[in-house]
Amino acid sequence: MFNLNHPEGYHGRSLSVSDVVEVIDPPKIVGVVEIPGVGERNFTDFLEYTSFQETLRQQDTDYKV
């Protein structure tokens, strides 16, 4: 990401293997799945979010996103 597609506002050099990057933002919620009668589940990881939805589909469970 920092070698080819620099984020907006990043004007530094490309990063090397030995560079240290500090992440200061907390994880953001990428999705919420609500299962009627059970409740909501928040996801901060997109792959986990989509995997959970696929599992619910395979189990034929009703849910809302």
C-alpha positions in Angstrom: 0.0 0.0 0.0 2.7 2.5 0.9 4.9 1.5 -2.0 2.5 1.8 -4.9 -0.8 3.4 -3.8 0.1 6.0 -1.2 -2.8 7.1 0.9 -4.2 10.6 0.5 -1.9 13.1 2.4 1.1 10.8 2.5 4.1 12.5 1.0 6.9 10.4 2.4 9.1 7.8 0.7 8.1 4.3 0.0 8.5 2.0 2.9 11.1 -0.7 3.4 10.9 -4.1 5.1 12.7 -2.7 8.2 10.4 0.3 8.6 8.1 0.5 11.6 4.5 1.8 11.1 2.4 3.0 14.1 -1.3 2.6 13.7 -3.1 5.2 15.8 -6.7 4.8 14.6 -8.9 2.2 16.4 -10.5 -0.4 14.2 -13.6 0.7 12.4 -16.8 -1.3 12.1 -17.0 -2.6 8.5 -20.3 -4.3 8.9 -23.1 -5.3 11.2 -25.2 -8.5 10.9 -28.5 -8.7 12.7 -30.1 -12.1 13.3 -33.8 -11.7 14.3 -34.4 -13.0 17.8 -30.6 -13.3 18.5 -29.2 -9.8 18.1 -26.4 -8.0 16.3 -22.8 -8.8 15.7 -20.3 -6.0 14.7 -17.3 -6.8 12.5 -14.1 -4.9 12.1 -12.6 -7.4 9.7 -14.1 -7.5 6.2 -13.2 -11.1 5.4 -14.7 -12.3 8.8 -17.8 -10.3 8.0 -18.3 -11.9 4.6 -17.4 -15.3 5.8 -20.0 -15.0 8.6 -22.7 -14.1 6.1 -21.8 -17.0 3.9 -22.1 -19.4 6.9 -25.5 -18.0 7.7 -26.6 -18.4 4.0 -25.4 -22.1 4.1 -27.4 -22.6 7.3 -30.4 -20.9 5.7 -30.6 -18.5 8.6 -32.5 -15.2 8.2 -30.3 -12.1 8.8 -30.1 -8.4 7.9 -27.0 -6.4 7.1 
